[in-house]
C-alpha cells in the first residue's frame, strides 16, 4: 500500500486546509466542496487528511462501526451492549466512484435469499463503511442526481434508510463529506451546492517559488514515500493533537448574541436563501474559535466563516461566478457589531479564501477562440456591414421543453424519455447480470405454473432463479444539445443578435437544469468553427456566446457540416447519449459556391441519420421569406420563432393546439 502524502506537506491552499481541519474538529459543519482547475492537488489534500484524524473505537465484528460507548440502538448487527470494550482502528476514507449504483451507495438486500430462503439479508454499502470517517466524492458534479440526493440526505440526517420490497433497514451514517470538482466540467445545482457546509476555490500559484517547492516536494515523495512521510511525522502529530484538543474545547465555546447578530446580518446582506447559511456560519465560527484555542467567538471568526460558507450560496444560476465582496462583508460586520460583541470589528480575519473569486478562467479562448473563423476577416457583409463588436445578450427567459423523440438509454437527466434505473415501472424482463429492481408480480407469475412440478406442499411459493424478473423503468435522460449559431452580418444588420443571444442563453439555462451536455458551433464569413466542444459546463458555453462577434456572409452549409462532424466524433465517445441539434438562424445561405444547394444537401445528412433538430427562426420584419422553416423541413425537424420559444408564449400555445388537432 502506498504511503499517503503528508497533509502538512501540501504547499499553499491555506483555505482548503483550514476548511478540512474545521470539519475534522466539528463534523456538524457539513462537509467541504472543493472547486478548482485540474492539477491543483485537490484530491491529494483530501486523502492526506485521513492520517490526521484520531483513531476510532468500534464494536468488534460490527459492520457499521458502532461506538462501544454509545452503540446505535437500531444497528442491523445489534443490539450491542453499551459500555463494553472496543477495538481501535484508524478513521477510514471511503471513496464513492462517479459510476456507482444506488445499491453500492446505500447497501443492497439479497432478493434471491429473501424469496427462496425467507431471510432478510442486507449487505452494507459505502455509507455504512464511511460511518465515523470520511466519504470522499471526486468529480461530485458528475455524480448522478439521485445519488447526490441520497448522499446529502444521509449526511444531513446522520442515518441511511433502505426501503425495498417490504423490508426496512436503518443504520447510522455520520461522516465528513468532501467533494471535489472542476467547474469546467459542469456545475452542481444550487439546491445541492447549499447542502455542502463550506466551499473553497483552489488554483495553482503563479509565484515561481511556490511552484518550485511543489515540484521539489512531489519529486522527493516519489523517490522515497516512506522517508518523506517520516520527515513530516512530527508536524502531523502536532496537528493531530491540536484537532483532539479543539474537539474537547468545542462544547465550551460561547457564541454570543453579538456574533449571532453579525451572522444574521451578513446572511441577510448577501441575500442567501433559507436559514442553512446562518446555521453553518454559526457552527464554523465556533469551530474556528476552538481551533484557535479560544472559548469566545470573535468577529474575525464570523468573517472567516462567511468567506467559507457563503460564496457558493450566492449563485442564482450557473452563469454567476462564486465569490464574496469582501469590502461589503467588512462594512456589514462593522455596522452589525454591538457593544456586547466580544471581539474586534472584523478587519482582521484569516486567509481570504473564497472571496471575490472569478469564474472559470477561459484564457484567450474566452475572447472567441473558434468564434472568428478564417476567411471572415475583412469580408464585407451584405449591405456593406463589416464585423461588429459582440452584442450583449438580452434577458433570459423560461423556454419550452425541447426533447428528442423516442426512448433512449443514455445518462440519467431530465429532458427526453429513456429506460433508466429510476422512474415509473413499465414492464419486466429477465435480469441481465445481478438483479437490482425486482418486479414482484412478474416473478410470481413466472413461478406460479411450476409449483406442482416443484413439489410445493405448503403455503410458501417455490421460487427459482429463472423465475426472477427485473423491473423495467422509464425516466428521463440528458442529451447532447448542440447549438449551431448564425453569427453572420444578416443577423447583426437587423440588430437581432442581442435577442438571439438571450434565446440561446435561455436554452443553456434549460440545458443546465436538465443535466445535458452542450456544444457550440458558429458560422460567419466563409467558414464555421467549434466555439466549444461538447461539455457539461454550460457557463463555459455562455462565456463563448457572450464574446461572439458578428459580420460577414452566411456559410450555412459550413455550419451544418461542422456540426455533423462534431456529432460523429461524440458518438464514438458517448454512444448512448442522443443529440438534439438547435440551429439558430434566419435561414439565409450566402457563403461559398451554390450556397443554397450545398446547405440543402448538408441538412439532409441530419435527416438521413435521424438526428433530432430544431430551427430557431430569427427572421423578423413585415416581409418574411420562410427560409428557416424550409431548412427545418430538410433537417427533418421543427421550426420555432423566438416568440414561440418562450414557455408562456400565446403563439406557441396556439401552435401546439393546432398541431394536436391536425
WORA-V378584 format. One line per field, one symbol per residue. ss: DSSP state (H for helix, E for strand, L for the rest). phi: phi as a letter, one per 30 degrees, with the letter a starting at -180 (. if undefined). burial: I if it has 24 or more other ideal C-beta (glycine too) atoms within 12 Angstrom, else O. A space follows every 50 residues. Layout:
# WORA-V378584
ss: ???
phi: ???
burial: ???
This chain:
# WORA-V378584
ss: LLLLLLHHHLLLLHHHHHHHHHHHHLHHHLLEEEEELLLLLHHHHHHHHH HHLLLEEELLLLLLLLLLLLLLLLLLLLLLLLLLLLEEELLLEEELLLLL LHHHHHEEELHHHHHHLLLLLEEELHHHHLLLLEEEEELHHHLLHHHHHH HHHHHHHLEEEEEELLEEEEEELLLEEEEEELHHHLLLLHHHHLLLLEEE EELLLLLHHHHHHHHHHHHHHHHLHHHHHHHLHHHHHHHHHHHHHHHHHH LLLELLHHHHHHHHHHHHHLLLLLLHHHHHHHHHHHHHHHHLLLLELLHH HHHHHHHHHLHHHHLLLLLLLLLLLHHHHHHHHHHHLLLLLLLLLLLLLL LLLLLLLLLLLLHHHHHLLLLLLLLLLLLLLHHHLLLELLLLLLLLLLEL LLLLLLLELLLEEEEEEEEELLLEEEEEEELLLLLLLELHHHHHHHHHLL LLLLLLLLLLLLLLHHHLEEEEEEEEELLEEEEEEELLHHHHLLLLHHHH HHHHHHHHHHHHHLLLEEEEEEEELLEEEEEEEEELLHHHHHHHHHLLLE LLLLLHHHHHHHHHHHHHHHHHHLLLLLEEEEEEELLLLLLLLLHHHHHH HHHHHHHHHLLEEEEEELLLLLLLLLHHHHHHHHHLLEEEELLLLELLLH HHHHHHHHHHHL
phi: .dddddddcddihedddddddddddbedejjbccclddiciddeddddde dddddccbdeiddchddddbdddcddcddcddiddbccbddcccccddcd cddddcjbddddddddcicccbcdcdddddeibcccbdhddcddeddddd ddddddciaccbbahiccbbbdbcbdcbbbacedcjcddeddeddddbbb cbbddcdedddddddddddddddaeddddddcddddddddddddddddde dcdccddddddddddddddchddicdddddddddddddddddiccbdcdd dddddddccceddcdcadcdddlbdddddddddddcdcdcddbddjdcid eddicidddeddiddddjeiccddjddidddeiidcdcdeddddddbdcd dcbcdibcbddeabccdadbdbkddclbaddcjddcbdcddddddddedc ddddidbcddcdccedddbddcbcbbbcccccdccdcddddddchcdddd dddddddddddddciccbbbcbbaibabbddadeaccdddddddddcddb kjdbdedddddddddddddddddbddddcbccccacjdbbcidhdddddd ddddddddciddbbccdcdbjdcbdidddddddddicbbbdddddddcdd dddddddddddd
burial: OOOIIIIIIIIIIIIIIIIIIIIIIIIIIIIIIIIIIOOIIIIIIIIIII IIIIOIIIIOOIIIIIIIOOIIOOIIIOOIOOOOOIOOOOIIIIIIOIOI IIIIIIIIIIIIOIIOOOOOOIIIIIIIIIIIIIIIIIIIIIIIIIIIOI IIOIIIOIIIOIOIIOIOIIIIIIIIIIIIIIIIIIIIIIOIIIIIIIII IIIOOOOOOOOOOIOOIOOOIOOOOOOIIOOIOOOIOOIIOIIOOIIOII OOIIIIOIIIIIIIIIIOIIOIOOOIIIIIIIIIIIIIIIIIOIOIIIII IIIIIIIIIIIIIIIOOIIOIIIIIIOIIIOIIOOIIOOOIIIOIIOOII IIIIIOIOIIOIOOIIOIOIIIIOOIOOIOIIOOOIIIOIIOIOOIIOII IIIIOOOIOIIIIIIIIIIIIIOOOOOIOOIOOOIIIIIIOIIOOIIOOO OOOOOOOOOOOIIOOOIIIIIIIOIIIIIIIIIIIIIIIIIIIIOIIIII IIIIIIIIIIIIIIIIIIIIIIIIIIIIIIIIIIIIIIIIIIIIIIIIII IIIIIIIIIIIIIIIIIOOIOOOIOOIIIIIIIIIIIIIIIIOOIIOIII OIIIIIOOOOIIIIIIIIIOOOOOOOIIIIIIOIIOIIIIIIIIIIOOOO OIOOOOOOOOOO
